Amino acid sequence: MSSPRFPVFAIVFAVVYTVAYLIAMEKNYALFTYHPALEEFGLLVERPKEGPAMYWYGWMATAGIVALVAGLVACFVPERVTKRLWSGWSWAVPVAVMFVLGYLLRGYFIR
């Protein structure tokens, strides 16, 4: 049995997560850094130590926290406002962000 507010949470979470991930990736707002050669984590963004540093996990955590907070805040918005929320945003925005990411990473595909 789910709450009647869950659809609002899910839509807002999906939209905000994808946009927050895009911003976190572009600006390198990683909550933590993973150093696979050393098998250790570091808080926030750290320079590579031995081998490459992985920021992807930190970007996902950053986006997840931002989206969780936004989704929880959206649950407290009055129902008369959230009735107008189109559920299609939960797939339209992620698809659009995929195209933006493809454009930003085009240098890796075209060499």
N, C-alpha and C positions, 0 to 999 in steps of 0.2 A: 504494500500500500504506500503510494508516494504522496507527497504534499502537492497541493494545487499550485504552489509557487515553484515547483521543480522545473517546469518548462521555461519559466522566466530565467531561472538560474542557469539552465543549460544553454540557452541562446546567448545570454550575456557572456558566460564563460567561454563559449566557442569563439565568439567574435573578439573578445578582449584578449584571449590567449594568443590568437594568431597575430594580432596587431602588436601585442607586447613582445612576442617572440621576435618579430621583424625588427622592432626597435632595439631590443636587447642584443640581437645579432649585429646590427649595423653599428651600434654605439659601443659594443662590447661591455654590456652590463651583466656580467656573469656573477652569480651569487657565490660560486666557488670555481676553482680550477682543478682539473685532474691531471696528474703527471704520470702517464702509464709506464714509463721506463722505471720510475721509482715506486710505483704503486701507492701514491699518496695524494691526498687532497689538500688544497690550500684555500683559505678564505678569500673571497673576492677574486679579482683578476691578478694573476701572478705571471711574471715572465717565465718562459721555458727554462727548465733546469737542465736535466739530461734528456735530450730528445725533445719532441714536440709537446706542447701543453694542449690539453683539450678543454675548450670552453663550452662546448655544446651542452653538457649536462648542467652547467651553471646557467646557461641561457634558458633552458627548459624550466629549471627551478624558479628563476626570476619571473618568467612569464606565468608559471603556474600560481605563484603567490599573488601576483597582480590580478590575474583572472579570478582567483578564489575570492579575494576581497571585493572585486567589482561585482561578482555574482551574488555574494552575500548582501551587499548594499542594495542591489537591484531587487532582492526579495522583499525589501522594506518599502519599495516605491508603491504608491497606491495602485490598486487594481485598475482603476479607470485609465491610468496612464499606460500600464503594461498590456492592456487589451489590444492596443494599437501596435504592439511589437510583432513584426513579421517573422515567422519562424524560418523563412528562407535565408535570413541573415546568417544563420548558423552554418550554411554551406556556401553562400555567395561570397562572403568575406574571406574564408580560407582559400577558396579557389582563386580569388583576386590576389591574395598574398602569395600564393604559389607562383603566379605569373611575375609578380614583382621580384620575388626571390630568384626566379629563373633569369630575369634581366640583370639583377645585381651580381649574380654568379656566372654570367655569360662568359667571362674570361676563362673559366675552368672547362667550359665545353667547347669553346672555339679557340683552338691553338694550331 
